[in-house]
Amino acid sequence: CCGFSPYKLPLPGGADLGDHPYTVKAEFRDALDIVPQGGVRSSDVTVGRITDVQRAPGGWTAMVTMEINGDTKLPKNAEATIRQTSLLGEKFVQLEAPKEPGSGKLSNGDTIGLDRTGRNPEVEEVLGALSLLLNGGGVGQLKTIAADQGTRPGHG
């Protein structure tokens, strides 16, 4: 109705953004349960907060806007993933340097594209895969592998 959103209200606590925070966006294929005021971490330390989540222009992806503490230094080709604090905990965005960091640094107005974003598997996906393993013959294969180990030379 009136453009009011509880997600836009400032909350006490949260990330220390310092005196000169910068804004970065990241495009995700799936940003389910990511909400404004959620955390942004780097090396397991909270370095920012999510300020907005919207559908990306002209697509079926989500654009997540984040404010990052100005003292946080990440390479220009930083990667973003959606993670969870625990099995049923809140979701947050994890920013990390790739294995081979590029030149330059992530700065105000930069966007992390789909080629550098991802998410951890959902709990339901992990449990579904485990169920397939347990019900689909995977256990029988494990038994065969274990039995073969006992008949190899040098074992037993």
PyMOL commands that place a pseudoatom at each C-alpha (Angstrom):
pseudoatom trace, name=CA, resn=CYS, resi=1, chain=A, elem=C, hetatm=0, pos=[0.000, 0.000, 0.000]
pseudoatom trace, name=CA, resn=CYS, resi=2, chain=A, elem=C, hetatm=0, pos=[2.187, 2.807, 1.304]
pseudoatom trace, name=CA, resn=GLY, resi=3, chain=A, elem=C, hetatm=0, pos=[5.663, 1.579, 0.430]
pseudoatom trace, name=CA, resn=PHE, resi=4, chain=A, elem=C, hetatm=0, pos=[6.394, 0.594, 4.030]
pseudoatom trace, name=CA, resn=SER, resi=5, chain=A, elem=C, hetatm=0, pos=[8.591, -2.426, 4.553]
pseudoatom trace, name=CA, resn=PRO, resi=6, chain=A, elem=C, hetatm=0, pos=[9.747, -3.735, 7.926]
pseudoatom trace, name=CA, resn=TYR, resi=7, chain=A, elem=C, hetatm=0, pos=[12.901, -4.984, 6.168]
pseudoatom trace, name=CA, resn=LYS, resi=8, chain=A, elem=C, hetatm=0, pos=[14.004, -1.380, 5.631]
pseudoatom trace, name=CA, resn=LEU, resi=9, chain=A, elem=C, hetatm=0, pos=[13.934, -0.471, 9.340]
pseudoatom trace, name=CA, resn=PRO, resi=10, chain=A, elem=C, hetatm=0, pos=[17.352, -0.116, 10.989]
pseudoatom trace, name=CA, resn=LEU, resi=11, chain=A, elem=C, hetatm=0, pos=[17.908, -2.781, 13.614]
pseudoatom trace, name=CA, resn=PRO, resi=12, chain=A, elem=C, hetatm=0, pos=[20.034, -2.485, 16.741]
pseudoatom trace, name=CA, resn=GLY, resi=13, chain=A, elem=C, hetatm=0, pos=[23.275, -4.403, 16.748]
pseudoatom trace, name=CA, resn=GLY, resi=14, chain=A, elem=C, hetatm=0, pos=[24.402, -5.927, 13.484]
pseudoatom trace, name=CA, resn=ALA, resi=15, chain=A, elem=C, hetatm=0, pos=[27.553, -5.322, 11.541]
pseudoatom trace, name=CA, resn=ASP, resi=16, chain=A, elem=C, hetatm=0, pos=[29.932, -2.495, 12.325]
pseudoatom trace, name=CA, resn=LEU, resi=17, chain=A, elem=C, hetatm=0, pos=[30.143, -0.705, 8.980]
pseudoatom trace, name=CA, resn=GLY, resi=18, chain=A, elem=C, hetatm=0, pos=[32.765, 1.820, 10.103]
pseudoatom trace, name=CA, resn=ASP, resi=19, chain=A, elem=C, hetatm=0, pos=[32.930, 5.417, 8.911]
pseudoatom trace, name=CA, resn=HIS, resi=20, chain=A, elem=C, hetatm=0, pos=[33.217, 4.721, 5.179]
pseudoatom trace, name=CA, resn=PRO, resi=21, chain=A, elem=C, hetatm=0, pos=[31.173, 1.682, 4.120]
pseudoatom trace, name=CA, resn=TYR, resi=22, chain=A, elem=C, hetatm=0, pos=[30.891, 0.779, 0.466]
pseudoatom trace, name=CA, resn=THR, resi=23, chain=A, elem=C, hetatm=0, pos=[28.023, -0.796, -1.479]
pseudoatom trace, name=CA, resn=VAL, resi=24, chain=A, elem=C, hetatm=0, pos=[28.397, -3.966, -3.536]
pseudoatom trace, name=CA, resn=LYS, resi=25, chain=A, elem=C, hetatm=0, pos=[25.814, -6.018, -5.413]
pseudoatom trace, name=CA, resn=ALA, resi=26, chain=A, elem=C, hetatm=0, pos=[25.829, -9.738, -6.144]
pseudoatom trace, name=CA, resn=GLU, resi=27, chain=A, elem=C, hetatm=0, pos=[23.590, -11.575, -8.600]
pseudoatom trace, name=CA, resn=PHE, resi=28, chain=A, elem=C, hetatm=0, pos=[22.399, -15.024, -7.527]
pseudoatom trace, name=CA, resn=ARG, resi=29, chain=A, elem=C, hetatm=0, pos=[20.398, -17.667, -9.389]
pseudoatom trace, name=CA, resn=ASP, resi=30, chain=A, elem=C, hetatm=0, pos=[18.584, -18.421, -6.133]
pseudoatom trace, name=CA, resn=ALA, resi=31, chain=A, elem=C, hetatm=0, pos=[18.461, -16.157, -3.093]
pseudoatom trace, name=CA, resn=LEU, resi=32, chain=A, elem=C, hetatm=0, pos=[15.651, -17.890, -1.214]
pseudoatom trace, name=CA, resn=ASP, resi=33, chain=A, elem=C, hetatm=0, pos=[15.412, -16.761, 2.429]
pseudoatom trace, name=CA, resn=ILE, resi=34, chain=A, elem=C, hetatm=0, pos=[18.007, -14.007, 2.030]
pseudoatom trace, name=CA, resn=VAL, resi=35, chain=A, elem=C, hetatm=0, pos=[16.515, -10.860, 3.553]
pseudoatom trace, name=CA, resn=PRO, resi=36, chain=A, elem=C, hetatm=0, pos=[17.572, -7.263, 4.167]
pseudoatom trace, name=CA, resn=GLN, resi=37, chain=A, elem=C, hetatm=0, pos=[19.434, -6.778, 7.456]
pseudoatom trace, name=CA, resn=GLY, resi=38, chain=A, elem=C, hetatm=0, pos=[20.939, -10.267, 7.047]
pseudoatom trace, name=CA, resn=GLY, resi=39, chain=A, elem=C, hetatm=0, pos=[24.649, -10.666, 7.573]
pseudoatom trace, name=CA, resn=VAL, resi=40, chain=A, elem=C, hetatm=0, pos=[27.586, -10.497, 5.180]
pseudoatom trace, name=CA, resn=ARG, resi=41, chain=A, elem=C, hetatm=0, pos=[30.745, -12.347, 6.247]
pseudoatom trace, name=CA, resn=SER, resi=42, chain=A, elem=C, hetatm=0, pos=[34.294, -12.779, 5.072]
pseudoatom trace, name=CA, resn=SER, resi=43, chain=A, elem=C, hetatm=0, pos=[36.553, -15.433, 6.624]
pseudoatom trace, name=CA, resn=ASP, resi=44, chain=A, elem=C, hetatm=0, pos=[33.765, -16.120, 9.154]
pseudoatom trace, name=CA, resn=VAL, resi=45, chain=A, elem=C, hetatm=0, pos=[33.807, -12.509, 10.417]
pseudoatom trace, name=CA, resn=THR, resi=46, chain=A, elem=C, hetatm=0, pos=[30.773, -10.251, 9.960]
pseudoatom trace, name=CA, resn=VAL, resi=47, chain=A, elem=C, hetatm=0, pos=[31.843, -7.410, 7.642]
pseudoatom trace, name=CA, resn=GLY, resi=48, chain=A, elem=C, hetatm=0, pos=[28.530, -6.007, 6.453]
pseudoatom trace, name=CA, resn=ARG, resi=49, chain=A, elem=C, hetatm=0, pos=[24.807, -6.343, 6.014]
pseudoatom trace, name=CA, resn=ILE, resi=50, chain=A, elem=C, hetatm=0, pos=[22.315, -6.963, 3.248]
pseudoatom trace, name=CA, resn=THR, resi=51, chain=A, elem=C, hetatm=0, pos=[20.374, -3.805, 2.450]
pseudoatom trace, name=CA, resn=ASP, resi=52, chain=A, elem=C, hetatm=0, pos=[18.122, -4.946, -0.393]
pseudoatom trace, name=CA, resn=VAL, resi=53, chain=A, elem=C, hetatm=0, pos=[17.022, -8.037, -2.310]
pseudoatom trace, name=CA, resn=GLN, resi=54, chain=A, elem=C, hetatm=0, pos=[15.244, -7.621, -5.656]
pseudoatom trace, name=CA, resn=ARG, resi=55, chain=A, elem=C, hetatm=0, pos=[14.693, -9.468, -8.889]
pseudoatom trace, name=CA, resn=ALA, resi=56, chain=A, elem=C, hetatm=0, pos=[17.509, -8.595, -11.264]
pseudoatom trace, name=CA, resn=PRO, resi=57, chain=A, elem=C, hetatm=0, pos=[16.475, -6.455, -14.235]
pseudoatom trace, name=CA, resn=GLY, resi=58, chain=A, elem=C, hetatm=0, pos=[15.146, -8.528, -17.119]
pseudoatom trace, name=CA, resn=GLY, resi=59, chain=A, elem=C, hetatm=0, pos=[15.784, -11.915, -15.622]
pseudoatom trace, name=CA, resn=TRP, resi=60, chain=A, elem=C, hetatm=0, pos=[14.962, -14.740, -13.286]
pseudoatom trace, name=CA, resn=THR, resi=61, chain=A, elem=C, hetatm=0, pos=[17.795, -14.020, -10.902]
pseudoatom trace, name=CA, resn=ALA, resi=62, chain=A, elem=C, hetatm=0, pos=[18.082, -12.063, -7.662]
pseudoatom trace, name=CA, resn=MET, resi=63, chain=A, elem=C, hetatm=0, pos=[20.201, -8.972, -7.067]
pseudoatom trace, name=CA, resn=VAL, resi=64, chain=A, elem=C, hetatm=0, pos=[21.428, -8.682, -3.474]
pseudoatom trace, name=CA, resn=THR, resi=65, chain=A, elem=C, hetatm=0, pos=[22.718, -5.273, -2.364]
pseudoatom trace, name=CA, resn=MET, resi=66, chain=A, elem=C, hetatm=0, pos=[25.170, -5.187, 0.557]
pseudoatom trace, name=CA, resn=GLU, resi=67, chain=A, elem=C, hetatm=0, pos=[26.915, -2.520, 2.596]
pseudoatom trace, name=CA, resn=ILE, resi=68, chain=A, elem=C, hetatm=0, pos=[30.457, -3.554, 3.502]
pseudoatom trace, name=CA, resn=ASN, resi=69, chain=A, elem=C, hetatm=0, pos=[32.750, -2.128, 6.180]
pseudoatom trace, name=CA, resn=GLY, resi=70, chain=A, elem=C, hetatm=0, pos=[35.238, 0.190, 4.450]
pseudoatom trace, name=CA, resn=ASP, resi=71, chain=A, elem=C, hetatm=0, pos=[38.177, -1.572, 6.126]
pseudoatom trace, name=CA, resn=THR, resi=72, chain=A, elem=C, hetatm=0, pos=[37.273, -4.879, 4.431]
pseudoatom trace, name=CA, resn=LYS, resi=73, chain=A, elem=C, hetatm=0, pos=[39.667, -5.483, 1.548]
pseudoatom trace, name=CA, resn=LEU, resi=74, chain=A, elem=C, hetatm=0, pos=[38.668, -8.047, -1.075]
pseudoatom trace, name=CA, resn=PRO, resi=75, chain=A, elem=C, hetatm=0, pos=[39.984, -8.510, -4.626]
pseudoatom trace, name=CA, resn=LYS, resi=76, chain=A, elem=C, hetatm=0, pos=[37.949, -7.234, -7.564]
pseudoatom trace, name=CA, resn=ASN, resi=77, chain=A, elem=C, hetatm=0, pos=[37.163, -10.856, -8.546]
pseudoatom trace, name=CA, resn=ALA, resi=78, chain=A, elem=C, hetatm=0, pos=[35.791, -11.799, -5.098]
pseudoatom trace, name=CA, resn=GLU, resi=79, chain=A, elem=C, hetatm=0, pos=[33.284, -14.640, -4.944]
pseudoatom trace, name=CA, resn=ALA, resi=80, chain=A, elem=C, hetatm=0, pos=[29.941, -14.643, -3.102]
pseudoatom trace, name=CA, resn=THR, resi=81, chain=A, elem=C, hetatm=0, pos=[28.052, -17.646, -1.764]
pseudoatom trace, name=CA, resn=ILE, resi=82, chain=A, elem=C, hetatm=0, pos=[24.906, -18.018, 0.280]
pseudoatom trace, name=CA, resn=ARG, resi=83, chain=A, elem=C, hetatm=0, pos=[25.536, -19.962, 3.465]
pseudoatom trace, name=CA, resn=GLN, resi=84, chain=A, elem=C, hetatm=0, pos=[23.705, -20.889, 6.654]
pseudoatom trace, name=CA, resn=THR, resi=85, chain=A, elem=C, hetatm=0, pos=[24.878, -20.317, 10.235]
pseudoatom trace, name=CA, resn=SER, resi=86, chain=A, elem=C, hetatm=0, pos=[23.769, -23.826, 11.224]
pseudoatom trace, name=CA, resn=LEU, resi=87, chain=A, elem=C, hetatm=0, pos=[21.479, -26.607, 10.048]
pseudoatom trace, name=CA, resn=LEU, resi=88, chain=A, elem=C, hetatm=0, pos=[18.347, -24.524, 10.682]
pseudoatom trace, name=CA, resn=GLY, resi=89, chain=A, elem=C, hetatm=0, pos=[20.018, -21.136, 11.200]
pseudoatom trace, name=CA, resn=GLU, resi=90, chain=A, elem=C, hetatm=0, pos=[19.802, -17.869, 9.318]
pseudoatom trace, name=CA, resn=LYS, resi=91, chain=A, elem=C, hetatm=0, pos=[21.289, -17.446, 5.869]
pseudoatom trace, name=CA, resn=PHE, resi=92, chain=A, elem=C, hetatm=0, pos=[24.024, -14.950, 5.065]
pseudoatom trace, name=CA, resn=VAL, resi=93, chain=A, elem=C, hetatm=0, pos=[26.270, -13.952, 2.177]
pseudoatom trace, name=CA, resn=GLN, resi=94, chain=A, elem=C, hetatm=0, pos=[29.899, -15.108, 2.374]
pseudoatom trace, name=CA, resn=LEU, resi=95, chain=A, elem=C, hetatm=0, pos=[32.449, -13.000, 0.440]
pseudoatom trace, name=CA, resn=GLU, resi=96, chain=A, elem=C, hetatm=0, pos=[35.850, -14.551, -0.225]
pseudoatom trace, name=CA, resn=ALA, resi=97, chain=A, elem=C, hetatm=0, pos=[38.882, -14.151, -2.434]
pseudoatom trace, name=CA, resn=PRO, resi=98, chain=A, elem=C, hetatm=0, pos=[39.138, -16.863, -5.109]
pseudoatom trace, name=CA, resn=LYS, resi=99, chain=A, elem=C, hetatm=0, pos=[42.093, -19.281, -5.155]
pseudoatom trace, name=CA, resn=GLU, resi=100, chain=A, elem=C, hetatm=0, pos=[43.818, -16.950, -7.617]
pseudoatom trace, name=CA, resn=PRO, resi=101, chain=A, elem=C, hetatm=0, pos=[42.920, -13.351, -6.698]
pseudoatom trace, name=CA, resn=GLY, resi=102, chain=A, elem=C, hetatm=0, pos=[43.048, -10.850, -9.532]
pseudoatom trace, name=CA, resn=SER, resi=103, chain=A, elem=C, hetatm=0, pos=[44.374, -7.324, -9.481]
pseudoatom trace, name=CA, resn=GLY, resi=104, chain=A, elem=C, hetatm=0, pos=[42.402, -4.447, -8.071]
pseudoatom trace, name=CA, resn=LYS, resi=105, chain=A, elem=C, hetatm=0, pos=[40.014, -4.451, -5.139]
pseudoatom trace, name=CA, resn=LEU, resi=106, chain=A, elem=C, hetatm=0, pos=[36.284, -4.733, -4.684]
pseudoatom trace, name=CA, resn=SER, resi=107, chain=A, elem=C, hetatm=0, pos=[34.927, -1.219, -4.300]
pseudoatom trace, name=CA, resn=ASN, resi=108, chain=A, elem=C, hetatm=0, pos=[31.803, 0.915, -4.136]
pseudoatom trace, name=CA, resn=GLY, resi=109, chain=A, elem=C, hetatm=0, pos=[29.315, 0.160, -6.901]
pseudoatom trace, name=CA, resn=ASP, resi=110, chain=A, elem=C, hetatm=0, pos=[30.883, -3.134, -8.039]
pseudoatom trace, name=CA, resn=THR, resi=111, chain=A, elem=C, hetatm=0, pos=[28.682, -6.093, -8.962]
pseudoatom trace, name=CA, resn=ILE, resi=112, chain=A, elem=C, hetatm=0, pos=[29.652, -9.726, -8.447]
pseudoatom trace, name=CA, resn=GLY, resi=113, chain=A, elem=C, hetatm=0, pos=[28.197, -11.568, -11.444]
pseudoatom trace, name=CA, resn=LEU, resi=114, chain=A, elem=C, hetatm=0, pos=[26.613, -15.009, -11.742]
pseudoatom trace, name=CA, resn=ASP, resi=115, chain=A, elem=C, hetatm=0, pos=[29.963, -16.503, -12.759]
pseudoatom trace, name=CA, resn=ARG, resi=116, chain=A, elem=C, hetatm=0, pos=[31.272, -15.756, -9.245]
pseudoatom trace, name=CA, resn=THR, resi=117, chain=A, elem=C, hetatm=0, pos=[28.220, -16.523, -7.085]
pseudoatom trace, name=CA, resn=GLY, resi=118, chain=A, elem=C, hetatm=0, pos=[26.642, -19.666, -5.751]
pseudoatom trace, name=CA, resn=ARG, resi=119, chain=A, elem=C, hetatm=0, pos=[24.979, -21.262, -2.769]
pseudoatom trace, name=CA, resn=ASN, resi=120, chain=A, elem=C, hetatm=0, pos=[25.472, -24.179, -0.447]
pseudoatom trace, name=CA, resn=PRO, resi=121, chain=A, elem=C, hetatm=0, pos=[23.047, -27.088, -0.843]
pseudoatom trace, name=CA, resn=GLU, resi=122, chain=A, elem=C, hetatm=0, pos=[19.783, -26.762, 1.071]
pseudoatom trace, name=CA, resn=VAL, resi=123, chain=A, elem=C, hetatm=0, pos=[19.144, -29.090, 3.998]
pseudoatom trace, name=CA, resn=GLU, resi=124, chain=A, elem=C, hetatm=0, pos=[16.323, -30.714, 2.025]
pseudoatom trace, name=CA, resn=GLU, resi=125, chain=A, elem=C, hetatm=0, pos=[18.673, -31.397, -0.909]
pseudoatom trace, name=CA, resn=VAL, resi=126, chain=A, elem=C, hetatm=0, pos=[21.278, -33.023, 1.319]
pseudoatom trace, name=CA, resn=LEU, resi=127, chain=A, elem=C, hetatm=0, pos=[18.696, -35.182, 3.093]
pseudoatom trace, name=CA, resn=GLY, resi=128, chain=A, elem=C, hetatm=0, pos=[17.146, -36.139, -0.270]
pseudoatom trace, name=CA, resn=ALA, resi=129, chain=A, elem=C, hetatm=0, pos=[20.522, -37.235, -1.642]
pseudoatom trace, name=CA, resn=LEU, resi=130, chain=A, elem=C, hetatm=0, pos=[21.229, -39.195, 1.542]
pseudoatom trace, name=CA, resn=SER, resi=131, chain=A, elem=C, hetatm=0, pos=[17.846, -40.877, 1.243]
pseudoatom trace, name=CA, resn=LEU, resi=132, chain=A, elem=C, hetatm=0, pos=[18.636, -41.924, -2.339]
pseudoatom trace, name=CA, resn=LEU, resi=133, chain=A, elem=C, hetatm=0, pos=[21.947, -43.341, -1.216]
pseudoatom trace, name=CA, resn=LEU, resi=134, chain=A, elem=C, hetatm=0, pos=[20.404, -45.289, 1.647]
pseudoatom trace, name=CA, resn=ASN, resi=135, chain=A, elem=C, hetatm=0, pos=[17.383, -46.532, -0.306]
pseudoatom trace, name=CA, resn=GLY, resi=136, chain=A, elem=C, hetatm=0, pos=[18.918, -46.918, -3.751]
pseudoatom trace, name=CA, resn=GLY, resi=137, chain=A, elem=C, hetatm=0, pos=[21.505, -49.626, -3.272]
pseudoatom trace, name=CA, resn=GLY, resi=138, chain=A, elem=C, hetatm=0, pos=[24.346, -47.393, -2.185]
pseudoatom trace, name=CA, resn=VAL, resi=139, chain=A, elem=C, hetatm=0, pos=[24.636, -49.224, 1.129]
pseudoatom trace, name=CA, resn=GLY, resi=140, chain=A, elem=C, hetatm=0, pos=[25.080, -52.561, -0.685]
pseudoatom trace, name=CA, resn=GLN, resi=141, chain=A, elem=C, hetatm=0, pos=[27.912, -51.061, -2.682]
pseudoatom trace, name=CA, resn=LEU, resi=142, chain=A, elem=C, hetatm=0, pos=[29.569, -49.869, 0.527]
pseudoatom trace, name=CA, resn=LYS, resi=143, chain=A, elem=C, hetatm=0, pos=[29.353, -53.401, 1.933]
pseudoatom trace, name=CA, resn=THR, resi=144, chain=A, elem=C, hetatm=0, pos=[31.026, -54.809, -1.191]
pseudoatom trace, name=CA, resn=ILE, resi=145, chain=A, elem=C, hetatm=0, pos=[33.804, -52.228, -1.015]
pseudoatom trace, name=CA, resn=ALA, resi=146, chain=A, elem=C, hetatm=0, pos=[34.408, -52.998, 2.675]
pseudoatom trace, name=CA, resn=ALA, resi=147, chain=A, elem=C, hetatm=0, pos=[34.477, -56.782, 1.993]
pseudoatom trace, name=CA, resn=ASP, resi=148, chain=A, elem=C, hetatm=0, pos=[36.968, -56.324, -0.876]
pseudoatom trace, name=CA, resn=GLN, resi=149, chain=A, elem=C, hetatm=0, pos=[39.314, -54.389, 1.410]
pseudoatom trace, name=CA, resn=GLY, resi=150, chain=A, elem=C, hetatm=0, pos=[39.666, -57.439, 3.673]
pseudoatom trace, name=CA, resn=THR, resi=151, chain=A, elem=C, hetatm=0, pos=[40.708, -59.768, 0.806]
pseudoatom trace, name=CA, resn=ARG, resi=152, chain=A, elem=C, hetatm=0, pos=[43.457, -57.617, -0.685]
pseudoatom trace, name=CA, resn=PRO, resi=153, chain=A, elem=C, hetatm=0, pos=[47.109, -58.604, -0.049]
pseudoatom trace, name=CA, resn=GLY, resi=154, chain=A, elem=C, hetatm=0, pos=[48.422, -57.179, 3.197]
pseudoatom trace, name=CA, resn=HIS, resi=155, chain=A, elem=C, hetatm=0, pos=[44.947, -57.058, 4.800]
pseudoatom trace, name=CA, resn=GLY, resi=156, chain=A, elem=C, hetatm=0, pos=[44.146, -59.656, 7.343]
for i in range(1, 156): cmd.bond("trace and resi %d" % i, "trace and resi %d" % (i + 1))
show_as sticks, trace
zoom trace
